[in-house]
Structure formats: C-alpha cells, structure tokens
Amino acid sequence: MLIENTFWTAFATSTAAALVTSLGIYTIRRFSAWGERNSTYFICFAAGVLISASFLHIVPKSLSMNPSSPVWLLAGFMGLHMFNRFLTVFVSERDPAGDDYAIGLVPMLGIGFHSFIDGFIYSITFTVSILTGYLATLGMVLHEFPEGIITYLLLVQGGLRERTAVTLAVLAAAVTTPLGMLVSYPMIRVLDDEVLGALLSLSAGALLYVGATHLLPRAEREHKRYSMVALAGGVLVAVIIVASKA
C-alpha cells in the first residue's frame, strides 16, 4: 500500500508541475502583445535560473554521484552544440527562413531533456520519503511557469507558427515531466547513483548550453532598462531552490 501511495503521489505532483508549465504557455499566448514587450525580461530571468541552478545544484549533485560527471557534462554541452550546427547547416540550406529555427529547437531539446530528468527526481525523492518528495516539488515547481513561457517564446521567435509552438512547448516542457516519472519509477530500485549522476550531468550540460549560447546573447542584444534586475531575479530564485533542498 505504501508503494502504491508513493507512486500516485509522485505521479500527481509531476502532473501538477506539467500543468504549471502549461499555464505559463497559455498565459504567454493569450497575452502575446504583453509577452512580446517583456520577452527580454523572461529570457534574462530564465537564463539566471537555468545557469545558476546548474552550477549551484545539478553539477555538484552529479559530481557527488558519479566521478565521471565532467565527461557527461561536456557531452551534454557539446551534444547540443553539434545538434545546433546540424540545424544551422541542413535546415537553413533547405529553407531560407530556417536560420532562426535553432533558436527555438535547441533550447526546446535541452529544456525537454531537463524536464524528463525532473520526472526521475520526483520518482526518487518520493521513494526516499514523502517529505523529501514534497520539498523537492516545492523547489522544482518554482521554475516551471517561466520555463513554459520561455520555451514557447523561443519557438515563436525561431519562426514556428504559434499553434506549432504551443504543441511543441507543451510536449517538451510539460508532458516530459510525468513521462519521465512513469518511465523511471519501475527502475528506481535498480538504478544506481552513477547512472543517475551521468543523466544529471547531461542535463546540466544541456542547460548551460541553452543559457550561455542562446538566452544570454539574445538578452544582451536588447538594452532593456530592467534586464539586469530580471537576471538577478532568476539567480535569486535558483538560490532559493537550492536552499530549499539543502
């Protein structure tokens, strides 16, 4: 009975996280003009969250679980770089308007992989204890709303139609979280720390690539008055997330 309750609790909270992400996507599409005016702030905020959370929590955690984590960190970073180059070379050659596709698709891939690994974290923490699971949920849900917003905005700015952007954003940033929980839950008792550490390192590498090469450069091209405040806010949220899990 305890195992059954743990499963449904983990599934419910991971689904709630997906709903929060979807709410962010709906909000930014419903109020698109407002979103366009403030997109730079969302980009700066997301950059602060993703980069800081990676350096402060995901990378150190993966290092404590797998001594080979730096290799997987590099693989995650360079893997997305190679995927970006593939899109730039092959998609742009076939479609003259395809130069900006990578702006949306590469971050979507990184965020989707991270959200999938979030599902693993729900399974693991709730297996450890219900309290641990709820503390992890509190920390992770804080970044789900802006994560959905930024995924949608980047896809639209990359040249995709709004309906296509909504579908891809929901699939990548929202659906992947409960999917990751469902996939990982049966394997939790046989999944060792080294494998999980490798997955966390891949996720951190992907997120660092997204933040450093896609989000921050785009934010720097637009000189918004409060962009640094938004970036600092993202860093602060990441610090709160890490502190809540300490």
C-alpha positions in Angstrom: 0.0 0.0 0.0 2.9 2.4 0.8 4.5 1.7 -2.6 1.2 2.3 -4.3 0.6 5.6 -2.4 4.1 6.7 -3.2 3.5 6.1 -6.9 0.3 8.1 -7.1 1.8 10.9 -5.0 4.8 11.2 -7.3 2.6 11.0 -10.4 0.2 13.7 -9.0 3.0 16.1 -8.2 4.8 15.6 -11.5 1.5 16.1 -13.3 0.9 19.3 -11.3 4.3 20.5 -12.4 3.3 19.9 -16.1 0.1 21.8 -15.5 2.0 24.8 -14.1 4.3 24.7 -17.2 1.2 24.6 -19.5 -0.3 27.5 -17.6 2.8 29.5 -18.5 2.4 28.6 -22.1 -1.3 29.5 -22.2 -0.7 32.8 -20.4 2.0 34.0 -22.8 -0.1 33.0 -25.9 -3.3 34.6 -24.5 -1.5 37.9 -23.8 1.0 37.7 -26.6 1.5 41.5 -27.0 2.4 41.8 -23.4 4.7 38.8 -23.8 6.5 40.3 -26.8 7.1 43.6 -24.9 8.6 41.7 -21.9 10.2 38.8 -23.7 13.7 40.1 -22.9 12.9 40.0 -19.2 11.7 36.4 -19.4 14.8 35.4 -21.3 17.0 37.1 -18.7 15.1 35.5 -15.8 15.2 32.1 -17.4 19.0 32.5 -18.0 19.5 33.3 -14.4 17.5 30.3 -13.2 19.0 27.7 -15.6 22.6 28.7 -15.3 22.6 29.3 -11.6 20.6 26.1 -10.8 23.1 24.1 -13.0 26.2 25.5 -11.3 24.8 25.6 -7.7 22.9 22.3 -7.6 22.8 20.0 -10.6 26.6 19.9 -11.3 27.7 19.4 -7.7 25.0 16.8 -7.1 26.1 14.8 -10.2 29.7 15.0 -9.1 28.8 13.5 -5.8 27.1 10.6 -7.5 29.4 9.9 -10.5 33.2 10.7 -10.6 32.9 10.7 -14.4 30.3 13.5 -14.3 32.6 16.1 -16.0 32.7 13.9 -19.1 29.0 13.7 -19.3 28.7 17.4 -18.6 30.9 18.1 -21.6 28.9 15.5 -23.7 25.7 17.3 -22.9 27.1 20.7 -23.8 28.8 19.7 -27.0 26.0 17.4 -28.0 23.6 20.3 -28.1 26.2 22.4 -29.9 26.5 19.7 -32.6 22.7 19.5 -32.9 22.6 23.3 -33.3 25.2 23.1 -36.1 23.2 20.4 -37.8 20.1 22.6 -37.8 22.0 25.6 -39.0 23.7 23.8 -41.9 21.0 21.4 -43.1 17.7 23.2 -42.2 18.9 26.6 -43.4 20.1 25.1 -46.7 16.6 23.7 -47.4 14.6 26.6 -46.0 15.9 30.2 -46.5 13.8 31.2 -43.4 15.3 28.4 -41.4 18.3 30.4 -40.0 16.4 31.0 -36.7 15.0 27.5 -36.2 17.8 26.6 -33.9 17.0 29.5 -31.7 13.8 27.7 -30.6 14.5 24.0 -31.3 17.9 23.7 -29.5 16.6 25.2 -26.2 13.4 23.1 -26.5 15.6 20.0 -26.7 17.6 21.0 -23.6 14.6 22.0 -21.6 12.7 18.8 -22.7 15.6 16.6 -21.5 15.8 18.5 -18.3 12.0 18.2 -17.7 12.3 14.5 -18.4 15.0 14.1 -15.8 12.8 16.1 -13.4 10.4 13.2 -13.7 13.2 10.9 -12.5 13.8 13.2 -9.5 10.1 13.0 -8.5 10.3 9.2 -8.5 13.5 9.1 -6.5 12.6 11.7 -3.9 9.2 10.3 -3.1 10.7 6.8 -2.9 13.1 8.1 -0.3 10.3 9.8 1.7 7.1 11.7 1.2 8.6 14.8 3.0 11.7 14.7 0.7 9.4 14.5 -2.3 7.3 17.5 -1.3 10.4 19.6 -0.5 11.8 18.7 -4.0 8.4 19.5 -5.5 8.4 23.0 -3.9 11.8 23.8 -5.3 11.2 22.5 -8.9 7.7 24.0 -9.4 9.2 27.5 -8.8 10.8 27.4 -12.3 8.1 25.5 -14.2 6.0 28.6 -15.0 8.8 30.7 -16.6 10.2 27.5 -18.2 6.9 27.1 -20.2 6.9 30.8 -21.2 10.5 30.8 -22.4 10.1 27.6 -24.4 7.1 29.0 -26.3 8.6 32.4 -26.9 11.9 30.9 -28.3 10.0 28.6 -30.6 7.9 31.5 -31.9 11.0 33.8 -32.3 12.6 30.9 -34.2 10.0 31.2 -36.9 7.5 28.5 -36.0 3.7 29.1 -36.2 2.0 29.8 -32.9 -0.1 26.6 -32.9 3.0 24.5 -33.7 5.0 26.3 -31.0 2.3 25.6 -28.4 2.2 21.9 -29.2 6.0 21.5 -29.1 6.3 23.6 -26.0 3.7 21.5 -24.1 5.3 18.3 -25.3 8.8 19.3 -24.5 8.5 21.3 -21.3 5.3 19.9 -19.7 4.5 16.3 -20.8 8.0 15.1 -20.4 7.9 15.5 -16.6 5.2 13.0 -15.8 6.5 10.8 -18.6 10.0 10.8 -17.0 8.3 9.9 -13.7 6.4 7.0 -15.3 9.4 5.7 -17.2 11.8 5.9 -14.2 9.6 4.7 -11.3 9.8 1.0 -12.1 13.6 1.3 -12.4 14.3 3.3 -9.3 15.2 0.3 -7.1 17.8 -0.9 -9.7 19.1 2.5 -10.9 22.4 3.2 -9.2 23.9 6.5 -8.4 26.4 6.5 -11.2 23.7 6.2 -13.9 21.6 9.0 -12.3 24.7 11.1 -11.9 25.5 10.7 -15.6 21.9 11.7 -16.6 22.1 14.8 -14.3 25.4 15.8 -15.8 24.0 15.5 -19.4 21.0 17.7 -18.3 23.3 20.3 -16.7 25.5 20.4 -19.9 22.3 20.9 -22.0 21.0 23.7 -19.7 24.3 25.5 -19.5 24.5 25.5 -23.3 21.0 26.9 -23.6 21.7 29.6 -21.0 25.1 30.6 -22.2 24.7 30.5 -26.0 21.0 31.2 -26.6 19.5 33.1 -23.8 22.2 35.5 -22.6 23.3 36.6 -26.1 19.8 37.4 -27.1 19.2 39.3 -23.9 22.4 41.3 -24.4 21.3 42.5 -27.9 18.3 44.3 -26.4 19.1 47.1 -23.9 16.1 46.9 -21.7 16.2 49.0 -18.6 15.5 46.3 -16.1 17.1 43.3 -17.8 19.8 43.0 -15.1 17.1 43.0 -12.5 15.3 40.2 -14.2 18.6 38.3 -14.5 19.3 38.8 -10.8 15.8 37.7 -10.0 16.4 34.4 -11.9 19.7 33.9 -9.9 17.8 34.6 -6.7 15.1 32.1 -7.5 17.8 29.5 -8.2 19.4 30.2 -4.9 16.1 29.8 -3.1 15.5 26.5 -4.9 18.9 25.2 -3.8 18.5 26.4 -0.3 15.1 24.7 0.0 16.7 21.4 -1.0 19.7 21.8 1.3 
